[in-house]
Amino acid sequence: MKQFISVNDVRKIDTLVLSALAYKTNPLSDKSLGLNKRIGCLFLNPSMRTRLSTQIAAQNLGMECIIFNVGQEGWALEFEEEAIMSGNTVEHVKDAAPILGKYFDILAIRTFPSLKNREDDYSELYIKQFIKYAGIPVVSLESATLHPLQSLTDIITITEELNKWESSRKPKIVLTWAPHVKPLPQCVANSFAQWVNAWGRSDFVITHPEDYELSEEFTKGATIIHNQEEALKNADFVYVKNRSTYNDYGKSYTNDAKWQLKNKRWAVTNNAKVMHCLPVRRNVELSDEILDGEMSIVTQQASNRVWAAQAVLAEILRTPLP
Protein backbone atom coordinates (compact mmCIF):
# COMPACT_ATOMS: atom_id res chain seq x y z
CA MET A 1 0.00 0.00 0.00
CA LYS A 2 1.61 3.25 -1.16
CA GLN A 3 -0.94 5.58 0.44
CA PHE A 4 -4.29 5.44 2.23
CA ILE A 5 -6.78 8.01 0.95
CA SER A 6 -9.82 5.88 0.10
CA VAL A 7 -10.99 2.30 -0.30
CA ASN A 8 -9.41 2.37 -3.77
CA ASP A 9 -5.98 2.11 -2.13
CA VAL A 10 -6.85 -1.25 -0.57
CA ARG A 11 -6.27 -4.48 -2.48
CA LYS A 12 -8.49 -6.69 -0.30
CA ILE A 13 -10.68 -5.22 2.42
CA ASP A 14 -11.07 -8.54 4.26
CA THR A 15 -7.30 -9.04 4.41
CA LEU A 16 -6.87 -5.63 6.01
CA VAL A 17 -9.71 -6.39 8.43
CA LEU A 18 -8.08 -9.67 9.47
CA SER A 19 -4.80 -7.85 10.05
CA ALA A 20 -6.54 -5.32 12.28
CA LEU A 21 -8.28 -8.05 14.31
CA ALA A 22 -4.96 -9.85 14.71
CA TYR A 23 -3.45 -6.66 16.13
CA LYS A 24 -6.39 -6.37 18.50
CA THR A 25 -5.51 -9.82 19.85
CA ASN A 26 -1.78 -9.09 20.00
CA PRO A 27 -1.07 -5.34 19.76
CA LEU A 28 2.72 -5.62 20.01
CA SER A 29 3.23 -8.52 17.61
CA ASP A 30 5.05 -6.18 15.18
CA LYS A 31 6.60 -3.82 17.71
CA SER A 32 9.85 -3.59 15.69
CA LEU A 33 8.24 -3.08 12.26
CA GLY A 34 8.40 0.71 12.53
CA LEU A 35 11.62 0.93 14.52
CA ASN A 36 13.62 4.06 13.60
CA LYS A 37 10.67 5.31 11.52
CA ARG A 38 8.68 8.51 12.09
CA ILE A 39 5.10 9.44 11.28
CA GLY A 40 4.08 13.08 11.20
CA CYS A 41 0.41 13.76 11.94
CA LEU A 42 -0.72 17.15 10.66
CA PHE A 43 -4.07 18.43 11.89
CA LEU A 44 -5.75 21.29 10.06
CA ASN A 45 -8.83 20.79 12.24
CA PRO A 46 -9.49 19.30 15.70
CA SER A 47 -9.52 15.61 16.54
CA MET A 48 -9.68 13.30 19.52
CA ARG A 49 -10.19 9.64 18.51
CA THR A 50 -8.37 9.95 15.19
CA ARG A 51 -5.37 11.63 16.77
CA LEU A 52 -5.03 9.37 19.80
CA SER A 53 -5.75 6.08 18.01
CA THR A 54 -3.23 6.84 15.26
CA GLN A 55 -0.60 7.78 17.82
CA ILE A 56 -1.17 4.56 19.79
CA ALA A 57 -1.14 2.48 16.59
CA ALA A 58 2.19 3.99 15.52
CA GLN A 59 3.71 3.37 18.94
CA ASN A 60 2.52 -0.25 18.88
CA LEU A 61 4.58 -0.66 15.70
CA GLY A 62 7.64 0.98 17.24
CA MET A 63 7.28 4.26 15.35
CA GLU A 64 7.89 7.72 16.71
CA CYS A 65 4.78 9.84 16.24
CA ILE A 66 4.95 13.64 16.08
CA ILE A 67 1.72 15.65 16.23
CA PHE A 68 1.51 19.10 14.66
CA ASN A 69 -1.59 21.33 14.80
CA VAL A 70 -1.05 23.41 11.69
CA GLY A 71 -3.52 26.20 12.41
CA GLN A 72 -2.39 26.78 15.99
CA GLU A 73 1.32 25.99 15.86
CA GLY A 74 2.46 26.72 12.32
CA TRP A 75 2.22 29.14 9.44
CA ALA A 76 -0.97 29.53 7.45
CA LEU A 77 -0.49 27.38 4.35
CA GLU A 78 -1.28 28.23 0.74
CA PHE A 79 -2.43 25.34 -1.50
CA GLU A 80 -3.36 26.98 -4.82
CA GLU A 81 -0.85 26.72 -7.64
CA GLU A 82 0.57 30.01 -8.91
CA ALA A 83 -0.97 31.86 -5.97
CA ILE A 84 0.05 35.46 -5.38
CA MET A 85 0.67 35.23 -1.66
CA SER A 86 -0.19 38.79 -0.66
CA GLY A 87 -2.90 37.74 1.82
CA ASN A 88 -2.96 35.78 5.06
CA THR A 89 -1.09 32.68 3.90
CA VAL A 90 2.61 32.63 4.80
CA GLU A 91 4.01 29.41 3.33
CA HIS A 92 3.13 27.40 0.24
CA VAL A 93 2.57 23.67 0.52
CA LYS A 94 5.01 23.34 -2.38
CA ASP A 95 7.74 24.52 0.00
CA ALA A 96 6.49 22.92 3.22
CA ALA A 97 5.58 19.40 2.03
CA PRO A 98 9.00 18.42 0.61
CA ILE A 99 10.62 19.33 3.93
CA LEU A 100 8.09 17.23 5.81
CA GLY A 101 8.94 14.44 3.39
CA LYS A 102 12.52 14.63 4.63
CA TYR A 103 11.53 14.71 8.29
CA PHE A 104 9.11 11.76 8.19
CA ASP A 105 8.63 8.32 6.68
CA ILE A 106 4.82 8.60 6.62
CA LEU A 107 2.73 11.76 6.62
CA ALA A 108 -0.83 11.68 7.97
CA ILE A 109 -3.14 14.61 7.20
CA ARG A 110 -6.49 15.68 8.63
CA THR A 111 -8.33 18.36 6.69
CA PHE A 112 -11.91 19.59 6.70
CA PRO A 113 -14.33 20.96 4.08
CA SER A 114 -15.38 24.59 4.02
CA LEU A 115 -18.99 23.58 3.20
CA LYS A 116 -19.13 26.74 1.10
CA ASN A 117 -17.98 25.63 -2.34
CA ARG A 118 -18.63 22.03 -3.36
CA GLU A 119 -16.26 22.12 -6.32
CA ASP A 120 -13.39 23.26 -4.11
CA ASP A 121 -14.10 20.76 -1.35
CA TYR A 122 -14.61 17.80 -3.67
CA SER A 123 -11.39 18.58 -5.54
CA GLU A 124 -9.54 17.42 -2.39
CA LEU A 125 -6.88 20.04 -3.13
CA TYR A 126 -5.26 20.02 0.31
CA ILE A 127 -4.51 16.33 0.61
CA LYS A 128 -3.65 16.00 -3.10
CA GLN A 129 -1.05 18.75 -2.79
CA PHE A 130 0.62 16.97 0.12
CA ILE A 131 0.66 13.76 -1.92
CA LYS A 132 2.11 15.63 -4.90
CA TYR A 133 4.93 17.38 -3.04
CA ALA A 134 5.80 15.33 0.06
CA GLY A 135 7.34 12.37 -1.77
CA ILE A 136 6.40 9.89 0.97
CA PRO A 137 3.27 7.82 1.73
CA VAL A 138 0.30 9.92 2.84
CA VAL A 139 -2.50 8.68 5.10
CA SER A 140 -5.84 10.46 5.31
CA LEU A 141 -6.97 11.13 8.87
CA GLU A 142 -10.11 12.60 7.24
CA SER A 143 -10.31 14.77 4.18
CA ALA A 144 -12.89 17.14 2.73
CA THR A 145 -14.99 14.27 1.36
CA LEU A 146 -13.86 10.98 2.96
CA HIS A 147 -12.83 9.41 6.27
CA PRO A 148 -11.25 6.07 5.30
CA LEU A 149 -9.81 5.12 8.68
CA GLN A 150 -13.26 5.50 10.22
CA SER A 151 -14.82 3.39 7.48
CA LEU A 152 -12.23 0.63 7.83
CA THR A 153 -12.99 0.69 11.55
CA ASP A 154 -16.69 0.32 10.77
CA ILE A 155 -16.10 -2.74 8.58
CA ILE A 156 -13.86 -4.23 11.29
CA THR A 157 -16.60 -3.73 13.90
CA ILE A 158 -19.32 -5.20 11.68
CA THR A 159 -17.07 -8.18 10.93
CA GLU A 160 -16.52 -8.77 14.64
CA GLU A 161 -20.26 -8.91 15.17
CA LEU A 162 -20.82 -11.14 12.13
CA ASN A 163 -18.25 -13.58 13.52
CA LYS A 164 -20.74 -14.23 16.34
CA TRP A 165 -23.51 -15.13 13.88
CA GLU A 166 -24.61 -18.64 13.11
CA SER A 167 -26.34 -17.58 9.90
CA SER A 168 -24.55 -17.29 6.55
CA ARG A 169 -27.02 -14.76 5.10
CA LYS A 170 -25.96 -11.28 4.15
CA PRO A 171 -26.61 -8.69 6.88
CA LYS A 172 -28.82 -5.71 6.19
CA ILE A 173 -26.90 -2.51 6.88
CA VAL A 174 -28.73 0.82 7.07
CA LEU A 175 -27.06 4.23 6.99
CA THR A 176 -29.56 6.70 8.40
CA TRP A 177 -29.50 10.48 8.47
CA ALA A 178 -30.05 12.13 11.86
CA PRO A 179 -30.86 15.65 13.05
CA HIS A 180 -28.11 18.00 14.20
CA VAL A 181 -27.78 21.56 15.45
CA LYS A 182 -25.56 22.61 12.52
CA PRO A 183 -24.63 21.49 9.00
CA LEU A 184 -21.93 18.80 9.00
CA PRO A 185 -19.72 17.47 6.16
CA GLN A 186 -20.62 14.44 4.08
CA CYS A 187 -17.21 12.78 4.75
CA VAL A 188 -18.26 9.94 7.06
CA ALA A 189 -21.42 9.11 5.13
CA ASN A 190 -19.60 9.23 1.77
CA SER A 191 -16.83 7.03 3.05
CA PHE A 192 -19.08 4.50 4.78
CA ALA A 193 -21.14 4.12 1.62
CA GLN A 194 -18.01 3.74 -0.50
CA TRP A 195 -16.54 1.04 1.75
CA VAL A 196 -19.74 -0.95 2.27
CA ASN A 197 -20.40 -0.99 -1.47
CA ALA A 198 -16.81 -2.05 -2.20
CA TRP A 199 -16.97 -4.71 0.54
CA GLY A 200 -20.05 -6.20 -1.12
CA ARG A 201 -21.06 -8.45 1.76
CA SER A 202 -24.36 -6.86 2.76
CA ASP A 203 -27.73 -5.59 1.64
CA PHE A 204 -27.07 -1.87 1.93
CA VAL A 205 -29.78 0.74 2.44
CA ILE A 206 -29.39 4.50 2.83
CA THR A 207 -32.26 6.47 4.34
CA HIS A 208 -32.61 10.23 4.66
CA PRO A 209 -35.13 13.02 4.13
CA GLU A 210 -35.56 14.22 0.57
CA ASP A 211 -32.87 16.64 -0.60
CA TYR A 212 -30.16 14.92 1.47
CA GLU A 213 -28.84 12.72 -1.32
CA LEU A 214 -25.13 11.95 -1.42
CA SER A 215 -23.05 11.88 -4.58
CA GLU A 216 -23.78 8.78 -6.65
CA GLU A 217 -20.02 8.34 -6.87
CA PHE A 218 -20.24 6.88 -3.37
CA THR A 219 -23.79 5.50 -3.13
CA LYS A 220 -24.15 3.62 -6.41
CA GLY A 221 -25.25 0.10 -5.55
CA ALA A 222 -27.14 1.03 -2.40
CA THR A 223 -30.93 1.19 -2.06
CA ILE A 224 -32.16 4.72 -1.24
CA ILE A 225 -35.33 5.04 0.87
CA HIS A 226 -36.78 8.31 2.20
CA ASN A 227 -38.96 6.62 4.83
CA GLN A 228 -36.79 5.80 7.83
CA GLU A 229 -39.16 3.29 9.43
CA GLU A 230 -39.47 1.36 6.19
CA ALA A 231 -35.71 1.39 5.72
CA LEU A 232 -35.05 0.11 9.24
CA LYS A 233 -37.26 -2.96 8.94
CA ASN A 234 -35.24 -6.11 9.64
CA ALA A 235 -31.97 -4.18 9.73
CA ASP A 236 -29.02 -5.91 11.40
CA PHE A 237 -26.81 -2.83 11.67
CA VAL A 238 -27.87 0.81 11.81
CA TYR A 239 -25.26 3.50 11.27
CA VAL A 240 -26.47 6.91 12.43
CA LYS A 241 -24.80 10.03 10.98
CA ASN A 242 -25.92 13.57 10.22
CA ARG A 243 -24.71 15.43 7.14
CA SER A 244 -25.51 18.61 5.26
CA THR A 245 -26.91 18.70 1.74
CA TYR A 246 -24.83 17.80 -1.31
CA ASN A 247 -26.75 19.35 -4.23
CA ASP A 248 -27.52 22.72 -2.62
CA TYR A 249 -24.19 22.40 -0.95
CA GLY A 250 -23.59 22.59 2.79
CA LYS A 251 -27.13 23.43 3.84
CA SER A 252 -29.32 22.10 6.65
CA TYR A 253 -32.98 22.18 5.59
CA THR A 254 -34.52 20.30 8.46
CA ASN A 255 -33.90 19.33 12.04
CA ASP A 256 -36.85 16.93 12.23
CA ALA A 257 -36.72 15.16 15.60
CA LYS A 258 -38.65 12.22 14.11
CA TRP A 259 -35.37 11.10 12.53
CA GLN A 260 -33.68 10.77 15.92
CA LEU A 261 -33.28 7.04 16.58
CA LYS A 262 -35.22 5.92 19.65
CA ASN A 263 -36.34 2.54 20.96
CA LYS A 264 -39.73 2.72 19.26
CA ARG A 265 -38.21 3.17 15.79
CA TRP A 266 -35.38 0.71 16.53
CA ALA A 267 -37.97 -1.97 17.45
CA VAL A 268 -38.72 -2.65 13.76
CA THR A 269 -35.12 -3.81 13.20
CA ASN A 270 -33.73 -7.31 13.66
CA ASN A 271 -32.30 -6.37 17.06
CA ALA A 272 -29.87 -4.23 15.11
CA LYS A 273 -26.52 -3.10 16.46
CA VAL A 274 -26.35 0.69 16.41
CA MET A 275 -23.23 2.53 15.30
CA HIS A 276 -22.01 6.13 15.28
CA CYS A 277 -18.55 7.54 14.56
CA LEU A 278 -18.62 9.95 17.55
CA PRO A 279 -18.73 12.60 18.83
CA VAL A 280 -22.51 12.39 19.13
CA ARG A 281 -25.08 14.97 20.20
CA ARG A 282 -27.11 13.00 22.73
CA ASN A 283 -30.87 13.30 22.40
CA VAL A 284 -30.45 15.16 19.13
CA GLU A 285 -28.84 12.59 16.82
CA LEU A 286 -29.32 9.58 19.08
CA SER A 287 -31.36 9.07 22.23
CA ASP A 288 -29.88 8.11 25.58
CA GLU A 289 -31.96 4.94 25.52
CA ILE A 290 -30.19 3.79 22.37
CA LEU A 291 -26.69 4.97 23.22
CA ASP A 292 -26.83 3.43 26.68
CA GLY A 293 -28.67 0.31 25.55
CA GLU A 294 -27.33 -3.13 24.69
CA MET A 295 -27.83 -2.43 20.99
CA SER A 296 -25.15 0.28 21.00
CA ILE A 297 -21.67 -0.73 19.88
CA VAL A 298 -20.26 2.80 19.58
CA THR A 299 -17.60 2.22 22.27
CA GLN A 300 -16.46 -1.01 20.63
CA GLN A 301 -16.44 0.81 17.30
CA ALA A 302 -14.35 3.72 18.62
CA SER A 303 -11.84 1.44 20.32
CA ASN A 304 -11.29 -0.36 17.02
CA ARG A 305 -9.86 2.84 15.57
CA VAL A 306 -6.47 1.81 16.95
CA TRP A 307 -6.45 -1.51 15.09
CA ALA A 308 -7.61 0.04 11.84
CA ALA A 309 -4.78 2.57 11.95
CA GLN A 310 -2.27 -0.08 12.96
CA ALA A 311 -3.22 -2.36 10.07
CA VAL A 312 -2.90 0.50 7.58
CA LEU A 313 0.45 1.74 8.91
CA ALA A 314 1.84 -1.79 8.97
CA GLU A 315 0.79 -2.36 5.36
CA ILE A 316 2.49 0.87 4.30
CA LEU A 317 5.66 0.04 6.24
CA ARG A 318 5.84 -3.34 4.48
CA THR A 319 5.50 -1.78 1.03
CA PRO A 320 8.89 -1.04 -0.56
CA LEU A 321 9.35 2.55 -1.70
CA PRO A 322 9.81 3.01 -5.47
C-alpha positions as CSV (number, residue, x, y, z in Angstrom):
1,M,0.0,0.0,0.0
2,K,1.6,3.2,-1.2
3,Q,-0.9,5.6,0.4
4,F,-4.3,5.4,2.2
5,I,-6.8,8.0,1.0
6,S,-9.8,5.9,0.1
7,V,-11.0,2.3,-0.3
8,N,-9.4,2.4,-3.8
9,D,-6.0,2.1,-2.1
10,V,-6.8,-1.2,-0.6
11,R,-6.3,-4.5,-2.5
12,K,-8.5,-6.7,-0.3
13,I,-10.7,-5.2,2.4
14,D,-11.1,-8.5,4.3
15,T,-7.3,-9.0,4.4
16,L,-6.9,-5.6,6.0
17,V,-9.7,-6.4,8.4
18,L,-8.1,-9.7,9.5
19,S,-4.8,-7.8,10.0
20,A,-6.5,-5.3,12.3
21,L,-8.3,-8.1,14.3
22,A,-5.0,-9.9,14.7
23,Y,-3.4,-6.7,16.1
24,K,-6.4,-6.4,18.5
25,T,-5.5,-9.8,19.9
26,N,-1.8,-9.1,20.0
27,P,-1.1,-5.3,19.8
28,L,2.7,-5.6,20.0
29,S,3.2,-8.5,17.6
30,D,5.1,-6.2,15.2
31,K,6.6,-3.8,17.7
32,S,9.9,-3.6,15.7
33,L,8.2,-3.1,12.3
34,G,8.4,0.7,12.5
35,L,11.6,0.9,14.5
36,N,13.6,4.1,13.6
37,K,10.7,5.3,11.5
38,R,8.7,8.5,12.1
39,I,5.1,9.4,11.3
40,G,4.1,13.1,11.2
41,C,0.4,13.8,11.9
42,L,-0.7,17.1,10.7
43,F,-4.1,18.4,11.9
44,L,-5.7,21.3,10.1
45,N,-8.8,20.8,12.2
46,P,-9.5,19.3,15.7
47,S,-9.5,15.6,16.5
48,M,-9.7,13.3,19.5
49,R,-10.2,9.6,18.5
50,T,-8.4,9.9,15.2
51,R,-5.4,11.6,16.8
52,L,-5.0,9.4,19.8
53,S,-5.7,6.1,18.0
54,T,-3.2,6.8,15.3
55,Q,-0.6,7.8,17.8
56,I,-1.2,4.6,19.8
57,A,-1.1,2.5,16.6
58,A,2.2,4.0,15.5
59,Q,3.7,3.4,18.9
60,N,2.5,-0.3,18.9
61,L,4.6,-0.7,15.7
62,G,7.6,1.0,17.2
63,M,7.3,4.3,15.3
64,E,7.9,7.7,16.7
65,C,4.8,9.8,16.2
66,I,5.0,13.6,16.1
67,I,1.7,15.6,16.2
68,F,1.5,19.1,14.7
69,N,-1.6,21.3,14.8
70,V,-1.1,23.4,11.7
71,G,-3.5,26.2,12.4
72,Q,-2.4,26.8,16.0
73,E,1.3,26.0,15.9
74,G,2.5,26.7,12.3
75,W,2.2,29.1,9.4
76,A,-1.0,29.5,7.5
77,L,-0.5,27.4,4.4
78,E,-1.3,28.2,0.7
79,F,-2.4,25.3,-1.5
80,E,-3.4,27.0,-4.8
81,E,-0.9,26.7,-7.6
82,E,0.6,30.0,-8.9
83,A,-1.0,31.9,-6.0
84,I,0.1,35.5,-5.4
85,M,0.7,35.2,-1.7
86,S,-0.2,38.8,-0.7
87,G,-2.9,37.7,1.8
88,N,-3.0,35.8,5.1
89,T,-1.1,32.7,3.9
90,V,2.6,32.6,4.8
91,E,4.0,29.4,3.3
92,H,3.1,27.4,0.2
93,V,2.6,23.7,0.5
94,K,5.0,23.3,-2.4
95,D,7.7,24.5,0.0
96,A,6.5,22.9,3.2
97,A,5.6,19.4,2.0
98,P,9.0,18.4,0.6
99,I,10.6,19.3,3.9
100,L,8.1,17.2,5.8
101,G,8.9,14.4,3.4
102,K,12.5,14.6,4.6
103,Y,11.5,14.7,8.3
104,F,9.1,11.8,8.2
105,D,8.6,8.3,6.7
106,I,4.8,8.6,6.6
107,L,2.7,11.8,6.6
108,A,-0.8,11.7,8.0
109,I,-3.1,14.6,7.2
110,R,-6.5,15.7,8.6
111,T,-8.3,18.4,6.7
112,F,-11.9,19.6,6.7
113,P,-14.3,21.0,4.1
114,S,-15.4,24.6,4.0
115,L,-19.0,23.6,3.2
116,K,-19.1,26.7,1.1
117,N,-18.0,25.6,-2.3
118,R,-18.6,22.0,-3.4
119,E,-16.3,22.1,-6.3
120,D,-13.4,23.3,-4.1
121,D,-14.1,20.8,-1.4
122,Y,-14.6,17.8,-3.7
123,S,-11.4,18.6,-5.5
124,E,-9.5,17.4,-2.4
125,L,-6.9,20.0,-3.1
126,Y,-5.3,20.0,0.3
127,I,-4.5,16.3,0.6
128,K,-3.7,16.0,-3.1
129,Q,-1.1,18.8,-2.8
130,F,0.6,17.0,0.1
131,I,0.7,13.8,-1.9
132,K,2.1,15.6,-4.9
133,Y,4.9,17.4,-3.0
134,A,5.8,15.3,0.1
135,G,7.3,12.4,-1.8
136,I,6.4,9.9,1.0
137,P,3.3,7.8,1.7
138,V,0.3,9.9,2.8
139,V,-2.5,8.7,5.1
140,S,-5.8,10.5,5.3
141,L,-7.0,11.1,8.9
142,E,-10.1,12.6,7.2
143,S,-10.3,14.8,4.2
144,A,-12.9,17.1,2.7
145,T,-15.0,14.3,1.4
146,L,-13.9,11.0,3.0
147,H,-12.8,9.4,6.3
148,P,-11.3,6.1,5.3
149,L,-9.8,5.1,8.7
150,Q,-13.3,5.5,10.2
151,S,-14.8,3.4,7.5
152,L,-12.2,0.6,7.8
153,T,-13.0,0.7,11.6
154,D,-16.7,0.3,10.8
155,I,-16.1,-2.7,8.6
156,I,-13.9,-4.2,11.3
157,T,-16.6,-3.7,13.9
158,I,-19.3,-5.2,11.7
159,T,-17.1,-8.2,10.9
160,E,-16.5,-8.8,14.6
161,E,-20.3,-8.9,15.2
162,L,-20.8,-11.1,12.1
163,N,-18.3,-13.6,13.5
164,K,-20.7,-14.2,16.3
165,W,-23.5,-15.1,13.9
166,E,-24.6,-18.6,13.1
167,S,-26.3,-17.6,9.9
168,S,-24.6,-17.3,6.6
169,R,-27.0,-14.8,5.1
170,K,-26.0,-11.3,4.2
171,P,-26.6,-8.7,6.9
172,K,-28.8,-5.7,6.2
173,I,-26.9,-2.5,6.9
174,V,-28.7,0.8,7.1
175,L,-27.1,4.2,7.0
176,T,-29.6,6.7,8.4
177,W,-29.5,10.5,8.5
178,A,-30.1,12.1,11.9
179,P,-30.9,15.7,13.0
180,H,-28.1,18.0,14.2
181,V,-27.8,21.6,15.5
182,K,-25.6,22.6,12.5
183,P,-24.6,21.5,9.0
184,L,-21.9,18.8,9.0
185,P,-19.7,17.5,6.2
186,Q,-20.6,14.4,4.1
187,C,-17.2,12.8,4.8
188,V,-18.3,9.9,7.1
189,A,-21.4,9.1,5.1
190,N,-19.6,9.2,1.8
191,S,-16.8,7.0,3.0
192,F,-19.1,4.5,4.8
193,A,-21.1,4.1,1.6
194,Q,-18.0,3.7,-0.5
195,W,-16.5,1.0,1.7
196,V,-19.7,-1.0,2.3
197,N,-20.4,-1.0,-1.5
198,A,-16.8,-2.1,-2.2
199,W,-17.0,-4.7,0.5
200,G,-20.0,-6.2,-1.1
201,R,-21.1,-8.5,1.8
202,S,-24.4,-6.9,2.8
203,D,-27.7,-5.6,1.6
204,F,-27.1,-1.9,1.9
205,V,-29.8,0.7,2.4
206,I,-29.4,4.5,2.8
207,T,-32.3,6.5,4.3
208,H,-32.6,10.2,4.7
209,P,-35.1,13.0,4.1
210,E,-35.6,14.2,0.6
211,D,-32.9,16.6,-0.6
212,Y,-30.2,14.9,1.5
213,E,-28.8,12.7,-1.3
214,L,-25.1,11.9,-1.4
215,S,-23.0,11.9,-4.6
216,E,-23.8,8.8,-6.7
217,E,-20.0,8.3,-6.9
218,F,-20.2,6.9,-3.4
219,T,-23.8,5.5,-3.1
220,K,-24.1,3.6,-6.4
221,G,-25.2,0.1,-5.5
222,A,-27.1,1.0,-2.4
223,T,-30.9,1.2,-2.1
224,I,-32.2,4.7,-1.2
225,I,-35.3,5.0,0.9
226,H,-36.8,8.3,2.2
227,N,-39.0,6.6,4.8
228,Q,-36.8,5.8,7.8
229,E,-39.2,3.3,9.4
230,E,-39.5,1.4,6.2
231,A,-35.7,1.4,5.7
232,L,-35.0,0.1,9.2
233,K,-37.3,-3.0,8.9
234,N,-35.2,-6.1,9.6
235,A,-32.0,-4.2,9.7
236,D,-29.0,-5.9,11.4
237,F,-26.8,-2.8,11.7
238,V,-27.9,0.8,11.8
239,Y,-25.3,3.5,11.3
240,V,-26.5,6.9,12.4
241,K,-24.8,10.0,11.0
242,N,-25.9,13.6,10.2
243,R,-24.7,15.4,7.1
244,S,-25.5,18.6,5.3
245,T,-26.9,18.7,1.7
246,Y,-24.8,17.8,-1.3
247,N,-26.8,19.4,-4.2
248,D,-27.5,22.7,-2.6
249,Y,-24.2,22.4,-0.9
250,G,-23.6,22.6,2.8
251,K,-27.1,23.4,3.8
252,S,-29.3,22.1,6.6
253,Y,-33.0,22.2,5.6
254,T,-34.5,20.3,8.5
255,N,-33.9,19.3,12.0
256,D,-36.9,16.9,12.2
257,A,-36.7,15.2,15.6
258,K,-38.7,12.2,14.1
259,W,-35.4,11.1,12.5
260,Q,-33.7,10.8,15.9
261,L,-33.3,7.0,16.6
262,K,-35.2,5.9,19.7
263,N,-36.3,2.5,21.0
264,K,-39.7,2.7,19.3
265,R,-38.2,3.2,15.8
266,W,-35.4,0.7,16.5
267,A,-38.0,-2.0,17.5
268,V,-38.7,-2.7,13.8
269,T,-35.1,-3.8,13.2
270,N,-33.7,-7.3,13.7
271,N,-32.3,-6.4,17.1
272,A,-29.9,-4.2,15.1
273,K,-26.5,-3.1,16.5
274,V,-26.4,0.7,16.4
275,M,-23.2,2.5,15.3
276,H,-22.0,6.1,15.3
277,C,-18.5,7.5,14.6
278,L,-18.6,10.0,17.6
279,P,-18.7,12.6,18.8
280,V,-22.5,12.4,19.1
281,R,-25.1,15.0,20.2
282,R,-27.1,13.0,22.7
283,N,-30.9,13.3,22.4
284,V,-30.5,15.2,19.1
285,E,-28.8,12.6,16.8
286,L,-29.3,9.6,19.1
287,S,-31.4,9.1,22.2
288,D,-29.9,8.1,25.6
289,E,-32.0,4.9,25.5
290,I,-30.2,3.8,22.4
291,L,-26.7,5.0,23.2
292,D,-26.8,3.4,26.7
293,G,-28.7,0.3,25.5
294,E,-27.3,-3.1,24.7
295,M,-27.8,-2.4,21.0
296,S,-25.2,0.3,21.0
297,I,-21.7,-0.7,19.9
298,V,-20.3,2.8,19.6
299,T,-17.6,2.2,22.3
300,Q,-16.5,-1.0,20.6
301,Q,-16.4,0.8,17.3
302,A,-14.4,3.7,18.6
303,S,-11.8,1.4,20.3
304,N,-11.3,-0.4,17.0
305,R,-9.9,2.8,15.6
306,V,-6.5,1.8,16.9
307,W,-6.4,-1.5,15.1
308,A,-7.6,0.0,11.8
309,A,-4.8,2.6,12.0
310,Q,-2.3,-0.1,13.0
311,A,-3.2,-2.4,10.1
312,V,-2.9,0.5,7.6
313,L,0.4,1.7,8.9
314,A,1.8,-1.8,9.0
315,E,0.8,-2.4,5.4
316,I,2.5,0.9,4.3
317,L,5.7,0.0,6.2
318,R,5.8,-3.3,4.5
319,T,5.5,-1.8,1.0
320,P,8.9,-1.0,-0.6
321,L,9.3,2.6,-1.7
322,P,9.8,3.0,-5.5
